[in-house]
Amino acid sequence: MAEKAAPPDRRPVVTPTRVVAGLCLVAPFIAMLWVSSYARIEPTLIGIPFFYWYQMAWVLISTVLTIVAYKLVQREQRARKGGAV
């Protein structure tokens, strides 16, 4: 069967902006899956072992990275549509 080609304005495009957005979304997963990097007690932060406060810090970092990725993709989509809001 012959596959239909997507219209030029609807086909997925890999752009540097989307790559950066993807890296922003993947970074927290890599940081949390690499357990040996934070599986220790020292240094403590106000008596909280590193293992716990490192993970809690990534909650905040993940939020910021998700917002950055969203804004990058949103800005790119606006630019592709010709600046329409």
N, C-alpha and C positions, 0 to 999 in steps of 0.2 A: 504494500500500500504506500502511496505517496503521502508524505506528511506535508501539511500546510505550513507555509512559512508565516511567522508572526509578523504583523504589521510593524514597520520600522519604529514607530513611536511606542510600541507596547512590548518589545522584546527586552529581556533582562540584560543589563549592561553592568559589567564589572568596572567600577571606577575607583580611583584612589580614595575618594570619600567613603565609598561603601566598604573598602578594605579596612580603613581606619575604624569605621563604625563596627565592623565585624570583630576586629581586634579588641575594641573596647568591651564587647560583649563576651568574648572568649577569655579574657584575662582573669576574671574572678574564678572561673571554673578551673583553670590551670593552677591558680594560686591555692585553691582549696583541695584539689586532687593531689598536689605534691605535699603530702602529709609530713614527710621527713624534714621538710624545711621549717616546720613550726612545731614539731612534736618534742617540746622541751618545756621546762619550768622557768628557767631564767632567760631573759630579764623579766622581773615582775614590774607591774605598773600599779601603784598604790595597793600592793599586796595581792594583785590578781596575776596568776601565772601567765606566761607568754602564750601558752596554748589557747587560752580563752580570749584574752584581749586581742590577739591577732585576728581571730575569726570574727570578733565583733567589729574590728576596724574594717574588715572587708565588707561588712554589711553597708557601712557608709560609703566606702570606696565604690562598691558595686552600684549604689544608687547614683552617684555622680557620673560614673562611666556610662550607665544606661541613659541618663539625661543627655550626655554629650553625644552618644550614638543617635538618639532620637532627633536631636537638633540638627546634626549633620545630614541625616537622611531627609529630614523635612526641608532643609535649605536646598538640598540638591533637587528634590522633587519640584520645589517652587521654581528653581532656575530652569528645569527642563520644560516646565509649562509656560515659560515666558515671563515669569515674574508675577503671575496672578496669585492672589492671596486665597 
